[in-house]
Amino acid sequence: MDTRTPEKRHEIMAAVQTKNTGPEIVVRKALCRLGYRFRLHSKKLPGRPDIVFPKRKKIIFVNGCFWHGHHCRKGHLPKTRLDYWRPKIAANKTRDKKNKAQLKCLKWDVLVVWQCQTKNLQSLDRKLNEFLEGRLLNSRDSSVKVALRPIAIDLFAGAGGLSLGFEQAGFDVVAAADIDPIHAAVHKFNFPNCAVIPKSVIGLSGNEIRQRANLGSRSIEVVVGGAPCQGFSLIGHRALDDPRNSLVREFVRIVGELDASYFLFENVKGLTVGRHRQFLEELIQAFEERGYQVRKPWRVLNASNYEVPQDRERLFLLGAKRGLQLPDYPSPTTSPLGKQSSFFDLPPGPSCEEVLADLPNAEDFVELLDSDSVLTNNWGTPNNYSRVLRCADREGWYFGYRRNWQPKLLTSSSRTFHTEISRRRFRETLQGSVEPISRFFKLPSDGISNTLRAGTDSARGAFTSPRPIHYTLPRCITVREMARLHGFPDWFRFHVTKWHGARQIGNAVAPPVARALAARFLEALGVIPSRPKDIVKLGDPSLLRMDMSQAARFWGISIPIARRDRKSGATKRKQEDIEARRLMLEREPEYV
């Protein structure tokens, strides 16, 4: 029910500005700052466009989110008089669509800038500049050029799965933090232009990140990261106050200190069930108290729905500052082979064989007994999937920077010694099943991998990740084959040891999933990604060979990780004893 009289309502509606609005003034100032000249409110063109560039044949409409039915918070309809507002807003949207169609027929390019998109000035500058000509932005110092690509910060970066996915989508990841100096060194090798911060986020300030990345006062579009946490509380307090969840609190704090426009928080699926749910709700509340809104309902994404041949589920929280458009979750693009899925109508994703078959067999090279790389021409013919992972053409780089690398160098492929007893068990194990002694999963050639895990850290025995068995070869897969199953391209390197390399993959967000999420942040920002022309030279290979002490010395820090302790308290059975037991059971007669 409308509480105002018809006369008062008419007075209010008459006072609503149709031109020279606040958002329109913001856009005009941005255009002037960028050095563009334009005309206003052309009566000769359909819809009387707000801003016109006659020589460029380009037009900008600056639309109020409410009046033109935008799908952001400002575009929500009021709770009263819906019978009046629904047809009115619908008529505005129909008129907008008609005007755009007529302008298109007249060969005019049209850009709509929404009211909510005028809050972030740097993002607005990029949007305008990209629409008008796609050149570099001039900063206040005319001798300095600022890249068009939006800025991202990666916390708990590891080797860089999220960093890679966001770069491939069109972001510049300018800073990455990780407490493990070995992971930090590997990240530095793959992203040599990124400021790597080899320290815990506890006590790491937003100002220090800005200084290390030489950001000055530039706005930061998104902070990403997956903080380790206990989840629930065992001490009777709020889960978020539990000391073992301190890293998550630090993530929230740093997002706020950096005044980032958006954030992406990643964690395991288990955080969504049972007593962990309390922690998740407290985490969302903590972001909201910092002035951020969180996309609800939150979702768990499976990498197998994004062209990754692996059953890997992870929770992702997507957040934006209040007043900015919230990004949506990316729609699945593939259905997993050999698995029940609610996305059966989507095309099938790649199989294990499709992404691994063209790789040379590591056991053909004696060099890989004491090295993780070898130059070879023994590559198979790539298919559509492996061609992208080999970066055979520019499509494999997406919107990321090309690397100066050796495509014929097989890397991350150190051989594993297996006894003949183990190899026999591997041969006898059916594809898609678990070998009963080692508990290793045998890959199905026409299906997908199980979840690739990181193994245990130094505090829990430092045991190697349980790498799956190859679908045809009687051995565990190499680190490079794990990387292929995770969506990492072949130029991307890992630590030379199998233990560290497998950990770095098992801890990483699959890059195709990160890339799909990053694309939705770009949509919310209104940024159209572009391919950079620069070619990046990878870092010094010695960064991949450092042990903990060497990496700590390289970074000039104390060793922050405890020494590896392999004592688990369990007595390990010998292969010979296991085999003797098997043969004895085979010789025993059967009684009916």
C-alpha positions, -999 to 999 in steps of 0.1 A, spaced: 0 0 0 13 34 -10 14 58 21 18 89 0 -10 109 -17 -11 109 -56 -1 146 -56 30 139 -34 39 108 -55 37 129 -87 59 156 -71 85 130 -61 85 114 -96 88 147 -113 119 155 -93 137 124 -105 165 134 -129 167 118 -163 200 135 -172 230 150 -154 226 124 -127 253 117 -101 266 85 -118 266 103 -151 288 131 -137 312 104 -123 315 89 -158 321 123 -174 348 131 -150 365 98 -156 364 104 -194 379 139 -189 406 124 -167 415 99 -194 417 127 -220 385 119 -241 362 145 -256 325 138 -261 290 152 -266 260 149 -244 224 138 -248 221 136 -286 184 142 -295 191 128 -330 198 92 -318 175 66 -304 172 68 -266 190 102 -264 223 86 -253 240 102 -223 275 104 -238 283 103 -275 316 99 -294 306 108 -330 340 101 -347 344 68 -329 307 58 -335 304 49 -298 278 56 -272 276 53 -235 244 50 -215 247 56 -177 218 37 -162 204 39 -127 203 3 -113 167 6 -99 151 24 -128 166 1 -155 162 -32 -136 199 -41 -129 205 -75 -112 224 -59 -83 213 -49 -48 203 -15 -59 181 -29 -85 157 -47 -61 121 -37 -63 104 -22 -33 81 -43 -12 51 -20 -18 31 -12 -49 46 -41 -69 16 -38 -93 29 -4 -102 67 -9 -102 69 -42 -120 53 -30 -153 71 3 -151 106 -12 -148 97 -38 -174 87 -11 -198 120 7 -191 140 -25 -199 120 -31 -231 127 5 -242 164 1 -235 165 -31 -255 147 -14 -284 171 16 -284 202 -6 -284 189 -26 -313 182 5 -333 216 19 -325 232 -13 -336 214 -12 -369 228 23 -373 264 9 -368 269 24 -333 287 6 -306 269 8 -272 282 5 -236 260 5 -206 276 17 -173 255 9 -143 252 31 -113 268 4 -91 298 3 -114 307 39 -108 319 33 -72 353 18 -81 370 45 -101 399 24 -113 376 -4 -125 355 23 -142 386 37 -159 395 3 -173 359 -3 -185 358 30 -203 392 27 -218 387 -8 -230 355 1 -247 369 32 -264 402 18 -277 419 -7 -254 450 13 -248 471 17 -217 459 41 -190 479 72 -182 486 76 -144 490 111 -129 526 109 -138 524 109 -176 557 91 -178 542 60 -161 520 35 -178 496 14 -157 484 -19 -171 447 -24 -178 446 -57 -161 429 -58 -127 450 -66 -96 449 -97 -75 467 -108 -43 471 -145 -35 474 -155 2 484 -191 12 496 -193 -24 516 -225 -25 529 -232 -59 502 -210 -74 471 -228 -86 449 -198 -79 476 -174 -91 477 -193 -125 439 -194 -129 435 -157 -122 463 -148 -145 449 -169 -173 415 -152 -168 431 -117 -172 443 -106 -138 478 -95 -128 487 -114 -96 512 -89 -81 518 -104 -47 517 -139 -32 523 -150 4 532 -185 17 549 -195 49 567 -225 33 600 -212 17 601 -241 -7 566 -233 -20 576 -197 -22 606 -205 -43 586 -226 -67 560 -197 -70 589 -173 -77 601 -196 -105 567 -197 -123 557 -161 -116 590 -141 -116 573 -107 -118 551 -114 -87 563 -101 -53 566 -133 -33 563 -129 5 578 -159 23 561 -155 57 530 -163 77 500 -140 72 499 -136 110 512 -101 115 514 -94 78 498 -60 71 481 -47 41 506 -19 40 535 -43 38 519 -62 9 514 -29 -9 550 -19 -3 564 -52 -15 543 -52 -46 550 -15 -52 513 -8 -55 512 26 -39 476 37 -36 463 16 -65 431 -2 -59 431 -40 -54 403 -58 -72 404 -92 -55 422 -111 -27 422 -149 -30 433 -177 -8 425 -209 11 435 -206 47 441 -239 66 417 -242 96 403 -266 122 368 -255 114 349 -264 146 359 -253 181 369 -277 209 372 -251 236 336 -240 240 339 -206 223 332 -192 189 348 -215 162 364 -184 146 380 -175 180 397 -210 183 435 -204 180 437 -231 153 415 -209 131 436 -179 135 448 -180 98 412 -175 87 408 -145 109 440 -131 94 426 -136 59 395 -116 68 417 -89 83 440 -86 54 411 -84 29 398 -54 49 432 -37 53 438 -39 16 403 -25 10 399 -50 -18 368 -48 -39 363 -86 -39 376 -117 -23 376 -155 -30 379 -179 0 386 -216 -8 385 -245 15 376 -282 18 340 -295 13 340 -307 49 337 -272 62 300 -272 50 288 -302 71 282 -311 107 297 -290 134 319 -272 109 288 -253 97 289 -230 127 324 -219 117 313 -212 81 284 -191 93 307 -172 117 332 -166 88 305 -151 66 294 -129 95 330 -117 100 332 -106 63 299 -89 66 311 -70 97 340 -58 75 316 -43 50 314 -72 25 285 -91 12 288 -128 4 272 -147 -24 245 -170 -10 239 -198 -11 276 -206 -11 285 -235 -33 309 -265 -35 323 -269 -70 337 -301 -84 367 -297 -108 353 -325 -130 326 -300 -141 352 -276 -155 372 -298 -179 394 -314 -152 396 -352 -152 395 -354 -114 368 -359 -88 377 -329 -66 352 -309 -45 360 -276 -29 341 -249 -11 343 -214 -25 330 -182 -9 326 -152 -33 324 -118 -17 322 -81 -27 322 -48 -9 287 -35 -2 274 -16 -32 294 -35 -57 279 -62 -80 284 -97 -65 299 -122 -89 280 -154 -97 294 -189 -95 305 -202 -129 282 -226 -147 295 -261 -152 309 -268 -186 314 -306 -186 300 -337 -170 325 -362 -154 331 -394 -173 321 -426 -155 304 -407 -126 268 -400 -116 262 -363 -122 233 -339 -121 249 -323 -152 243 -352 -176 231 -329 -203 266 -313 -206 293 -326 -229 316 -351 -212 349 -338 -199 383 -354 -207 393 -388 -196 426 -398 -179 439 -413 -212 430 -381 -231 452 -359 -210 481 -384 -204 484 -405 -235 508 -381 -254 533 -378 -225 565 -398 -229 569 -427 -205 593 -416 -178 606 -452 -175 621 -450 -210 647 -425 -197 676 -435 -175 682 -398 -169 651 -396 -149 665 -419 -122 684 -389 -107 667 -360 -124 632 -348 -129 636 -335 -165 649 -347 -199 648 -333 -234 630 -357 -258 612 -358 -291 592 -388 -280 559 -370 -276 527 -384 -288 501 -367 -310 481 -342 -289 444 -342 -288 422 -311 -281 428 -313 -244 465 -321 -243 472 -296 -270 460 -268 -246 481 -282 -218 512 -282 -241 504 -246 -251 507 -256 -287 490 -224 -298 480 -192 -282 447 -206 -269 467 -226 -244 478 -193 -227 442 -179 -225 446 -143 -212 478 -150 -193 514 -141 -201 533 -164 -224 564 -180 -209 598 -185 -225 601 -223 -221 613 -255 -238 583 -274 -251 604 -306 -257 616 -307 -221 597 -334 -201 597 -321 -165 585 -331 -131 590 -368 -141 614 -384 -117 611 -422 -118 598 -442 -88 615 -475 -78 589 -503 -76 597 -539 -67 585 -566 -90 561 -576 -64 545 -542 -64 544 -541 -102 526 -575 -103 500 -562 -79 496 -530 -100 490 -551 -131 464 -573 -114 444 -544 -101 414 -535 -123 411 -499 -136 390 -477 -114 396 -499 -83 419 -497 -53 450 -520 -50 443 -537 -16 479 -536 -2 491 -501 -10 455 -487 -12 465 -469 -44 437 -461 -68 442 -473 -104 432 -447 -129 405 -457 -154 416 -449 -190 380 -439 -199 372 -422 -166 385 -397 -142 410 -397 -113 401 -397 -76 410 -366 -56 448 -360 -58 459 -354 -22 489 -336 -7 501 -363 17 509 -353 53 529 -324 65 560 -325 86 540 -326 119 521 -357 108 549 -379 95 556 -362 61 543 -391 41 542 -388 4 510 -382 -14 493 -415 -25 498 -411 -62 474 -432 -83 485 -462 -105 488 -455 -142 459 -471 -162 482 -492 -184 517 -490 -170 526 -509 -137 538 -479 -118 525 -448 -99 520 -418 -121 547 -390 -121 543 -355 -107 539 -343 -143 510 -367 -149 495 -355 -116 498 -320 -129 480 -329 -162 452 -345 -142 450 -312 -122 449 -289 -152 484 -274 -150 501 -267 -183 534 -283 -192 554 -251 -188 545 -249 -151 572 -265 -129 572 -280 -94 598 -289 -69 621 -316 -83 614 -341 -54 583 -362 -57 573 -355 -21 572 -317 -25 560 -318 -61 530 -340 -52 522 -318 -21 522 -287 -43 497 -302 -67 475 -318 -40 473 -285 -21 465 -264 -52 432 -253 -66 428 -268 -101 437 -239 -124 407 -244 -147 384 -240 -117 403 -209 -106 401 -195 -141 363 -200 -143 358 -183 -110 381 -154 -120 361 -149 -152 330 -142 -131 349 -116 -110 359 -99 -143 322 -99 -153 313 -82 -120 340 -57 -125 329 -50 -161 363 -58 -174 369 -73 -208 401 -94 -207 428 -89 -233 459 -110 -242 492 -93 -230 520 -91 -255 548 -95 -230 566 -128 -228 578 -138 -193 611 -155 -187 608 -182 -161 630 -180 -130 663 -197 -121 659 -235 -121 678 -236 -89 646 -224 -72 631 -258 -79 660 -278 -63 663 -261 -29 658 -280 4 642 -263 34 675 -249 47 686 -236 12 652 -220 6 652 -203 40 687 -189 33 676 -177 -1 647 -157 14 668 -146 44 645 -161 70 646 -187 97 633 -222 89 595 -219 97 586 -255 91 593 -284 115 617 -311 104 601 -341 87 593 -369 112 585 -402 96 578 -420 128 542 -430 128 543 -457 155 531 -484 130 552 -514 120 555 -515 83 552 -550 67 578 -562 43 570 -569 7 584 -604 10 561 -612 40 531 -599 21 539 -620 -9 546 -651 11 513 -648 28 495 -644 -6 512 -675 -20 503 -696 11 467 -686 8 467 -696 -29 481 -730 -21 456 -738 7 429 -763 -5 393 -752 -6 368 -771 16 332 -773 7 
